[in-house]
């Protein structure tokens, strides 16, 4: 928030600028208005605005990911026993 690391419980006020990281993407938004109750996503979009630079930066990141997919991004944790056997079979075939 406003260029500093904060905890999620930090109080916001109109005019605050937030840098949000989600799954490798980055948004920079400015709080316009605060709501006193939860609402739908369409209502929430009216409470903040995203900068043009933020949109362009995220679009560039999407384009990069579309052109080059990181092979390690699909790996989830340690290999299973089946994965090890497949790898061993592949190595023996060389």
Buried (B, 14 or more C-beta within 10 A) or exposed (E): BEEEEEEEEEEEEEEBEBBEEEEEEEBBBBBEEEEEEEEEEEEEEEBBEBEEEBEEBBEEEEEEEEEEEEEEEEEEEEEEEEEEEEEEEEEEEE
